[in-house]
Amino acid sequence: MDVLILIGRILFAALFVPAGVSHFMTADAMTGYAQSQGVPAPRAAVLGSGALMLLGGLSVLLGIWPDLGALLLLVFLVPTTLLMHAFWKETDPQAKQMQQIHFSKNVALIGASLMLIGLFATVGDELGLVIIGPAFAT
């Protein structure tokens, strides 16, 4: 089972780590988009969300307090889902459909993050193939 969890961690983190790097590499363009979506302090939001994705993704990937990493990803996902993918505000049908797809994807990722937090906390130090076990073991 340890190998299955490791493969799942790798696949889960594969979305967040490159996206976090991208937030820093294309911060100007992303800041403009965040501003157009009405995000307060858009530059800080872009850099902060990039840090959350990068740190959370690496934590889950490497197994360094992976439950804390999943929590960081959750902290990123909830406001991003509500602020950046507010499909109900769109008037253009194509834009509305794209935002609804992103919203739904993020809701699924929120569920996956919650499951990972619970899994890591429940399994605790018995979790194999990690560098440092869960921070919140029960």
N, C-alpha and C positions, 0 to 999 in steps of 0.2 A: 504494500500500500504506500510505503514511503516514496517509491518511484512515481506512482500515479499522482500523488500530491505535488511532488517536485515538477513533473511535467505540467500540471495545472498551474502552478506558480509561475513557471516560465511563460506559458501562453498568456496568462492574465497580465503579467508584467510587460509583455511584448507590446501591449497597446500603450501603456503609460510612460515607459522610459523614453522612447523616441519622441512622443508628444511633448514630454517635459523639456527635452533638449530643444525641440522646435520652438517652444515658447520663448526661450532665450535667444535663439538664432534669428527669429523673425518677430521680435518684440514690437517693433514699430508698426508693422502691418496688423498684428494681432491687437495692439492697443487701439488702432483706428476702428477695427471691427467691434471690439468690446465697447468702445465709446458709442458707436452707432446703435448698439443694443441697449444703451442706457445704463451700463454698468458704472457704478460710482468708483472713482479713482481707477480708471481703466488701466493705466500703466502698472500701478501697484498690483492690481488684480491679475494681470497677465503674468507678471514676474512671480507673484505669490502662488498662483495656480501652477505655474511651471515648476516651482520648488516642491509643492505638494506632490505633483505627479512623479517627479524625478526621485525624490526621497522615498515616497511611498512605494513606488514601483521597484526601486532597488532593494528596499527593505524586504518586500515580499519575495522578489527574485532570489536574493542571496540568503534569505533565512536569517536576517538580523532583526530580531523582534518583529516577526512577520505580522503579528496581530496589530502592532502599532502602525506598521506600514499600511495595512488594510484600513485602519482608522483614518490615516492621513488621506488616503484615496477617497474615503467616504466624505471627509470634510471638503475635499475638492468637488466631488460629484454632486452633492446636494444643491449648493448654490448655483453651480454651473448649469445644471439641468433646468432649474427654474428661471435663471436670468438669461442664459444664452440660447435656450431652445424652447422659448415660449411660443409654441405653434399657434396657440389660441389668439395671438396678437396679429398674426399674418393675414393679409388680405389676398395676396397672390396664391392661387391654388398650388403651384409647384413649390414655392417657398414654404408654404404651410406643410405640404407633404414631407419635404426634406427635414424641416424642423421637428415634425412629429416622429419621424424615423430616429433622429438623433435623441429626442426626448425618451422614446421607448428603449433605445439601446442603453442610455444612461440609467434608466430605472432598473433594467436588468443588471447593470454593473453595480448599482447600489445594493441590490439583493445579493449579488456575489460577494461584495465587500462585507456585508453583514454576516454571510455564511462563513467567510474566511475568519473573521474576528471570532465568531463562536467556535469554529473548528479548532483554531489555534489555542484559544483559551481552554477549551474542554480537554484537548489532547495533552496540552502542557508540555512538560519536559520529555514526554515519550515521542514527540514529533521528531522524526528522523530527518536527516539530510538538511540540517540548518546549522548556521554558525553560532547564533545565540538564540535560545528558545524564546517563547512568548513572554511579553512584558506583563500581560494580564492573566496569567494562568489561574484557574479557579481551584 
